[in-house]
Amino acid sequence: MEPSQTHGHIGVKKYMHSLIDAAMVNTIRATGKTREALPERRPILDDHHLPYDRPAENVVISGCQVLPTMPHLLDPLSRIFNQKGLSHTFLSKEYCCG
């Protein structure tokens, strides 16, 4: 089996395990999200006044699910960082870890 052969999905190798959703892998590669329907990160970060893409000592990696589904959990975390004088930032682009 040649590693360059695909399942009919761009970039998904033929040797990928059959339990892996090839369409989802392609969506993650293209958008960083498991589903294209998930909202973009920047508007959520802006709506919650969370800092992003800035130089900082701490980077908060929330993954592709937490920010769009539970941003209210990140507000208190950001406040704690601010109260303790810890520089921090979120990322406007993250890729799902699967």
DSSP file with accessible surface (Angstrom, degrees, kcal/mol):
  #  RESIDUE AA STRUCTURE BP1 BP2  ACC     N-H-->O    O-->H-N    N-H-->O    O-->H-N    TCO  KAPPA ALPHA  PHI   PSI    X-CA   Y-CA   Z-CA
    1    1 A M              0   0  159      0, 0.0    14,-0.0     0, 0.0     3,-0.0   0.000 360.0 360.0 360.0 126.1    0.0    0.0    0.0
    2    2 A E    >   -     0   0  116      1,-0.1     3,-1.6     2,-0.0    12,-0.3  -0.630 360.0-139.5 -80.8 131.0    1.5    3.3   -1.1
    3    3 A P  T 3  S+     0   0   70      0, 0.0    11,-0.2     0, 0.0    12,-0.1   0.774 101.4  60.6 -60.4 -22.1    1.5    6.0    1.7
    4    4 A S  T 3  S+     0   0   87      9,-0.1     7,-0.1    10,-0.1     2,-0.1   0.618  80.7 103.2 -83.4 -11.0    0.5    8.6   -1.0
    5    5 A Q    <   -     0   0   76     -3,-1.6     9,-2.0     2,-0.0     2,-0.3  -0.457  59.2-154.7 -70.6 146.9   -2.8    6.9   -1.9
    6    6 A T  B     -A   13   0A  64      7,-0.2     7,-0.2     8,-0.1     4,-0.1  -0.772  27.2-121.5-122.2 166.5   -5.9    8.5   -0.4
    7    7 A H  S    S-     0   0   96      5,-1.1     3,-0.1     2,-0.4     6,-0.1   0.088  76.2 -80.2 -87.0  18.1   -9.4    7.4    0.5
    8    8 A G  S    S+     0   0   69      1,-0.3     2,-0.5     4,-0.2    -1,-0.0   0.479 110.2 106.9  91.0   1.4  -10.8   10.0   -1.9
    9    9 A H  S >  S-     0   0   73      3,-0.3     3,-1.6    17,-0.0    -2,-0.4  -0.956  82.5-105.2-113.2 133.2  -10.3   12.7    0.7
   10   10 A I  T 3  S-     0   0  154     -2,-0.5     3,-0.1     1,-0.3    -4,-0.0  -0.328  99.5  -0.6 -59.8 125.4   -7.4   15.1    0.1
   11   11 A G  T 3  S+     0   0   30      1,-0.2     2,-0.6    -7,-0.1    -1,-0.3   0.335  95.2 122.9  82.6  -9.0   -4.5   14.4    2.4
   12   12 A V    <   -     0   0    0     -3,-1.6    -5,-1.1    -8,-0.0    -3,-0.3  -0.793  59.0-133.3 -91.4 120.0   -6.0   11.4    4.2
   13   13 A K  B >   -A    6   0A  72     -2,-0.6     3,-1.6    -7,-0.2    -7,-0.2  -0.360   9.6-126.1 -75.8 149.7   -3.8    8.4    3.8
   14   14 A K  T 3  S+     0   0   92     -9,-2.0    -1,-0.1   -12,-0.3    -8,-0.1   0.783 107.3  63.5 -64.8 -26.4   -5.1    5.0    2.8
   15   15 A Y  T 3  S+     0   0  142    -10,-0.3    -1,-0.3   -12,-0.1     2,-0.1   0.408  73.8 124.5 -83.7   7.2   -3.4    3.4    5.8
   16   16 A M  S <  S-     0   0   34     -3,-1.6     6,-0.1     1,-0.1    -4,-0.0  -0.424  75.7 -96.3 -65.7 139.1   -5.5    5.4    8.2
   17   17 A H    >   -     0   0  112      1,-0.1     3,-1.8    -2,-0.1    -1,-0.1  -0.236  28.2-123.1 -58.9 143.2   -7.4    3.2   10.7
   18   18 A S  T 3  S+     0   0  113      1,-0.3    -1,-0.1    -3,-0.1     4,-0.1   0.708 108.1  62.3 -65.8 -19.8  -11.0    2.5    9.7
   19   19 A L  T 3  S+     0   0  151      2,-0.1     2,-0.4     3,-0.0    -1,-0.3   0.617  83.8  94.5 -80.3 -11.6  -12.4    3.9   12.9
   20   20 A I  S <  S-     0   0   83     -3,-1.8     2,-1.0     1,-0.1     3,-0.1  -0.682  81.4-126.9 -83.7 130.9  -11.0    7.3   12.1
   21   21 A D     >  -     0   0   91     -2,-0.4     4,-2.1     1,-0.2     3,-0.2  -0.663  20.4-165.7 -79.1 102.6  -13.4    9.6   10.4
   22   22 A A  H  > S+     0   0   14     -2,-1.0     4,-2.2     1,-0.2    -1,-0.2   0.859  86.3  54.8 -61.3 -37.4  -11.5   10.8    7.4
   23   23 A A  H  > S+     0   0   46      1,-0.2     4,-2.2     2,-0.2    -1,-0.2   0.910 108.4  49.3 -63.9 -39.6  -14.0   13.6    6.7
   24   24 A M  H  > S+     0   0   72      2,-0.2     4,-2.8     1,-0.2    -2,-0.2   0.909 107.9  53.9 -67.0 -39.6  -13.4   15.0   10.2
   25   25 A V  H  X S+     0   0   28     -4,-2.1     4,-2.5     1,-0.2    -2,-0.2   0.937 109.9  47.8 -58.8 -44.3   -9.7   14.8    9.8
   26   26 A N  H  X S+     0   0   33     -4,-2.2     4,-2.1     2,-0.2    -1,-0.2   0.893 110.6  51.3 -64.8 -38.5  -10.0   16.9    6.6
   27   27 A T  H  X>S+     0   0   26     -4,-2.2     4,-3.1     2,-0.2     5,-0.6   0.927 110.3  49.1 -64.2 -42.8  -12.2   19.4    8.3
   28   28 A I  H  X5S+     0   0   25     -4,-2.8     4,-2.2     1,-0.2    -2,-0.2   0.935 112.0  48.8 -61.5 -45.1   -9.7   19.7   11.2
   29   29 A R  H  <5S+     0   0  131     -4,-2.5    -1,-0.2    -5,-0.2    -2,-0.2   0.874 118.5  39.8 -62.9 -36.6   -6.9   20.2    8.7
   30   30 A A  H  <5S+     0   0   76     -4,-2.1    -2,-0.2    -5,-0.2    -1,-0.2   0.862 136.1  12.0 -81.4 -38.3   -8.8   22.8    6.8
   31   31 A T  H  <5S-     0   0   29     -4,-3.1    -3,-0.2     2,-0.3    -2,-0.2   0.576  89.1-120.9-117.9 -18.2  -10.5   24.8    9.6
   32   32 A G  S  <<S+     0   0    0     -4,-2.2    64,-1.3    -5,-0.6     2,-0.3   0.398  83.2  99.8  86.7  -3.6   -8.8   23.7   12.9
   33   33 A K  S    S-     0   0   18     -6,-0.6    -1,-0.3    62,-0.2    -2,-0.3  -0.814  77.2-130.7-117.8 155.7  -12.3   22.5   14.1
   34   34 A T  S    S+     0   0   20     -2,-0.3     2,-0.4     1,-0.2    -6,-0.2   0.792 100.4  27.0 -72.2 -29.4  -14.0   19.1   14.3
   35   35 A R  S >  S-     0   0  127     -8,-0.1     3,-1.8     1,-0.1    -1,-0.2  -1.000  71.4-138.5-134.9 136.3  -17.1   20.6   12.6
   36   36 A E  T 3  S+     0   0  136     -2,-0.4    -1,-0.1     1,-0.3    -2,-0.0   0.775 101.9  69.3 -62.2 -23.4  -17.3   23.5   10.3
   37   37 A A  T 3  S+     0   0   89      2,-0.0    -1,-0.3    -3,-0.0    -3,-0.0   0.678  73.6 104.7 -71.4 -16.9  -20.4   24.6   12.1
   38   38 A L  S <  S-     0   0    8     -3,-1.8     3,-0.1     1,-0.1    -5,-0.1  -0.405  81.8-106.7 -63.2 141.5  -18.4   25.5   15.2
   39   39 A P        -     0   0   63      0, 0.0    -1,-0.1     0, 0.0     2,-0.1  -0.216  35.2 -93.9 -69.1 160.2  -18.1   29.3   15.5
   40   40 A E     >  -     0   0  115      1,-0.1     4,-0.7    28,-0.0    53,-0.1  -0.384  30.6-130.6 -68.4 152.0  -14.9   31.2   14.8
   41   41 A R  H  > S+     0   0   20     51,-0.4     4,-2.6     1,-0.2     3,-0.3   0.879  93.7  64.8 -76.1 -42.6  -12.7   31.9   17.8
   42   42 A R  H  > S+     0   0  131     50,-0.3     4,-2.9     1,-0.2     5,-0.2   0.905 100.1  50.1 -56.4 -46.8  -12.0   35.6   17.4
   43   43 A P  H  > S+     0   0   66      0, 0.0     4,-2.8     0, 0.0    -1,-0.2   0.897 112.9  48.5 -60.1 -35.7  -15.6   36.9   17.9
   44   44 A I  H  X S+     0   0   22     -4,-0.7     4,-1.8    -3,-0.3    -2,-0.2   0.941 112.3  47.7 -68.1 -45.3  -15.9   34.7   21.1
   45   45 A L  H  <>S+     0   0    0     -4,-2.6     5,-2.8     1,-0.2     4,-0.2   0.921 115.0  46.7 -60.4 -42.6  -12.7   36.1   22.4
   46   46 A D  H ><5S+     0   0   83     -4,-2.9     3,-1.5    -5,-0.2    -2,-0.2   0.932 109.6  53.0 -64.8 -46.0  -13.7   39.6   21.6
   47   47 A D  H 3<5S+     0   0  119     -4,-2.8    -1,-0.2     1,-0.3    -2,-0.2   0.822 115.5  40.8 -59.6 -32.8  -17.2   39.2   23.1
   48   48 A H  T 3<5S-     0   0   57     -4,-1.8    -1,-0.3    -5,-0.2    -2,-0.2   0.300 109.5-122.4-100.0   8.9  -15.7   38.0   26.4
   49   49 A H  T < 5 +     0   0  167     -3,-1.5    -3,-0.2     1,-0.2    -4,-0.1   0.856  54.7 159.9  53.5  40.7  -12.9   40.5   26.4
   50   50 A L      < -     0   0    7     -5,-2.8    -1,-0.2    -6,-0.2     2,-0.1  -0.790  41.8-118.3 -94.0 133.9  -10.3   37.8   26.5
   51   51 A P        +     0   0   23      0, 0.0    39,-1.9     0, 0.0     2,-0.3  -0.434  39.4 178.3 -70.5 143.4   -6.8   38.7   25.3
   52   52 A Y  B     +b   90   0B  56     37,-0.2    39,-0.2     1,-0.1     7,-0.0  -0.995  48.0   9.8-148.7 153.2   -5.4   36.8   22.3
   53   53 A D  S    S+     0   0   78     37,-2.4    38,-0.1    -2,-0.3    -1,-0.1   0.817  88.6 124.0  54.0  42.3   -2.4   36.6   20.0
   54   54 A R  S    S-     0   0  110     36,-0.3    -1,-0.2    -3,-0.1     2,-0.1  -0.910  72.9 -88.8-125.8 156.9   -0.2   38.8   22.2
   55   55 A P        +     0   0  130      0, 0.0     2,-0.3     0, 0.0    33,-0.1  -0.413  63.4 150.1 -62.5 133.9    3.2   38.2   23.7
   56   56 A A        -     0   0   36     31,-0.1    32,-0.1    -2,-0.1    33,-0.1  -0.983  56.7-121.9-160.2 160.7    2.7   36.7   27.2
   57   57 A E  S    S+     0   0  167     -2,-0.3     2,-0.4     1,-0.2    31,-0.2   0.737 100.7  44.4 -78.6 -24.3    4.4   34.4   29.7
   58   58 A N  E     -c   88   0B  57     29,-0.9    31,-1.6    -3,-0.1     2,-0.5  -0.984  65.6-162.6-127.0 132.0    1.3   32.0   29.7
   59   59 A V  E     -c   89   0B  75     -2,-0.4     2,-0.7    29,-0.2    31,-0.2  -0.955  13.0-146.8-112.5 125.5   -0.7   30.7   26.8
   60   60 A V  E     -c   90   0B  18     29,-3.0     2,-0.7    -2,-0.5    31,-0.6  -0.841  11.1-164.2 -93.3 115.8   -4.1   29.3   27.5
   61   61 A I        +     0   0  125     -2,-0.7    29,-0.1     1,-0.1    -2,-0.0  -0.897  15.1 170.5-102.0 112.8   -4.9   26.5   25.1
   62   62 A S     >  -     0   0   14     -2,-0.7     4,-0.8     1,-0.2     3,-0.3   0.576  33.9-134.3-100.7 -12.6   -8.6   25.7   25.3
   63   63 A G  H  >  -     0   0   21      1,-0.2     4,-0.7     2,-0.1    -1,-0.2  -0.122  37.0 -67.7  80.0 178.0   -9.0   23.4   22.3
   64   64 A C  H  4 S+     0   0   10      1,-0.2    -1,-0.2     2,-0.1    32,-0.1   0.636 127.5  43.2 -84.4 -12.8  -11.7   23.5   19.7
   65   65 A Q  H  > S+     0   0   71     -3,-0.3     4,-1.8     2,-0.1     5,-0.3   0.833 103.9  56.5-100.1 -41.2  -14.6   22.6   22.0
   66   66 A V  H  X S+     0   0   48     -4,-0.8     4,-3.2     2,-0.2     7,-0.2   0.943 104.6  50.0 -64.1 -49.3  -14.2   24.6   25.2
   67   67 A L  H  < S+     0   0    0     -4,-0.7    -1,-0.2     1,-0.2    -2,-0.1   0.954 116.7  38.5 -59.6 -50.5  -14.1   28.1   23.8
   68   68 A P  H  4 S+     0   0   28      0, 0.0    -1,-0.2     0, 0.0    -2,-0.2   0.845 127.1  35.0 -71.9 -27.6  -17.2   27.9   21.6
   69   69 A T  H  < S+     0   0   74     -4,-1.8    -2,-0.2     1,-0.2    -3,-0.2   0.761 133.3  18.5 -97.4 -25.4  -19.2   25.8   24.1
   70   70 A M    >X  +     0   0   72     -4,-3.2     3,-1.9    -5,-0.3     4,-0.5  -0.259  62.7 146.1-142.3  51.9  -18.1   27.1   27.5
   71   71 A P  H >>  +     0   0   20      0, 0.0     3,-1.4     0, 0.0     4,-1.2   0.815  69.6  73.1 -62.5 -23.8  -16.4   30.5   27.2
   72   72 A H  H 34 S+     0   0  114      1,-0.3    -5,-0.1     2,-0.2    -2,-0.0   0.733  90.6  59.2 -63.3 -18.8  -17.9   31.5   30.6
   73   73 A L  H <> S+     0   0   91     -3,-1.9     4,-0.8    -7,-0.2    -1,-0.3   0.764 103.2  51.5 -78.1 -23.8  -15.3   29.1   32.1
   74   74 A L  H <X S+     0   0   14     -3,-1.4     4,-2.5    -4,-0.5     5,-0.2   0.739  95.0  70.1 -86.7 -22.9  -12.5   31.1   30.7
   75   75 A D  H  X S+     0   0   34     -4,-1.2     4,-2.3     2,-0.2     5,-0.2   0.960 102.0  43.7 -58.0 -52.5  -13.6   34.5   31.9
   76   76 A P  H  > S+     0   0   50      0, 0.0     4,-2.4     0, 0.0    -1,-0.2   0.894 112.1  54.2 -63.4 -35.3  -12.8   33.6   35.6
   77   77 A L  H  X S+     0   0   63     -4,-0.8     4,-2.4     1,-0.2    -2,-0.2   0.938 109.2  47.7 -61.6 -45.0   -9.5   32.1   34.6
   78   78 A S  H  X S+     0   0    7     -4,-2.5     4,-2.5     1,-0.2    -1,-0.2   0.909 110.7  51.8 -63.3 -40.3   -8.5   35.2   32.8
   79   79 A R  H  X S+     0   0  135     -4,-2.3     4,-3.0     2,-0.2    -1,-0.2   0.900 108.5  51.1 -63.0 -40.3   -9.6   37.3   35.8
   80   80 A I  H  X S+     0   0   91     -4,-2.4     4,-2.1     2,-0.2     6,-0.2   0.942 109.9  49.5 -62.8 -45.7   -7.5   35.2   38.2
   81   81 A F  H  <>S+     0   0   36     -4,-2.4     5,-3.0     1,-0.2     4,-0.3   0.934 113.6  47.0 -56.8 -46.2   -4.4   35.6   35.9
   82   82 A N  H ><5S+     0   0   95     -4,-2.5     3,-1.3     1,-0.2    -2,-0.2   0.921 110.7  51.0 -62.8 -45.1   -5.1   39.4   35.9
   83   83 A Q  H 3<5S+     0   0  151     -4,-3.0    -1,-0.2     1,-0.3    -2,-0.2   0.840 112.8  46.5 -62.0 -33.2   -5.5   39.6   39.6
   84   84 A K  T 3<5S-     0   0  152     -4,-2.1    -1,-0.3    -5,-0.2    -2,-0.2   0.423 115.0-116.5 -89.8   1.2   -2.3   37.7   40.2
   85   85 A G  T < 5 +     0   0   66     -3,-1.3     2,-0.6    -4,-0.3    -3,-0.2   0.787  62.3 150.9  71.2  27.9   -0.4   39.8   37.7
   86   86 A L      < -     0   0   72     -5,-3.0    -1,-0.2    -6,-0.2     2,-0.2  -0.833  44.4-131.6 -97.4 120.8    0.3   36.9   35.3
   87   87 A S        +     0   0   43     -2,-0.6   -29,-0.9    -3,-0.1     2,-0.3  -0.487  39.6 163.9 -70.2 138.5    0.6   37.8   31.7
   88   88 A H  E     - c   0  58B   0     -2,-0.2     2,-0.3   -31,-0.2   -29,-0.2  -0.981  20.2-170.9-152.5 160.8   -1.5   35.5   29.5
   89   89 A T  E     - c   0  59B   4    -31,-1.6   -29,-3.0    -2,-0.3   -37,-0.2  -0.984  14.2-141.5-151.5 153.6   -3.0   35.1   26.1
   90   90 A F  E     -bc  52  60B   0    -39,-1.9   -37,-2.4    -2,-0.3     2,-0.5  -0.651  30.3-112.0-104.5 171.3   -5.5   32.9   24.3
   91   91 A L        -     0   0   49    -31,-0.6   -29,-0.1    -2,-0.2     3,-0.1  -0.904   8.5-154.8-111.4 133.7   -5.0   31.8   20.7
   92   92 A S  S    S+     0   0   17     -2,-0.5     2,-0.4     1,-0.2   -51,-0.4   0.679  89.8  41.0 -77.5 -14.5   -7.3   33.0   17.9
   93   93 A K        +     0   0   97    -52,-0.1     2,-0.3   -53,-0.1    -1,-0.2  -0.985  67.0 159.2-137.2 120.7   -6.4   29.8   15.9
   94   94 A E        -     0   0   18     -2,-0.4     2,-0.5    -3,-0.1   -53,-0.1  -0.976  30.9-133.2-133.5 151.3   -6.0   26.4   17.4
   95   95 A Y        -     0   0  131     -2,-0.3   -62,-0.2   -62,-0.0   -31,-0.1  -0.893  31.8-106.8-106.1 134.7   -6.2   23.0   15.8
   96   96 A C        -     0   0   19    -64,-1.3   -63,-0.1    -2,-0.5   -64,-0.1  -0.280  18.1-144.9 -56.0 139.0   -8.3   20.3   17.3
   97   97 A C              0   0  136      1,-0.1    -1,-0.1   -65,-0.0    -2,-0.0   0.418 360.0 360.0 -89.1   2.2   -6.2   17.6   18.9
   98   98 A G              0   0   89    -73,-0.0    -2,-0.1   -70,-0.0    -1,-0.1   0.327 360.0 360.0  99.2 360.0   -8.7   14.9   17.9
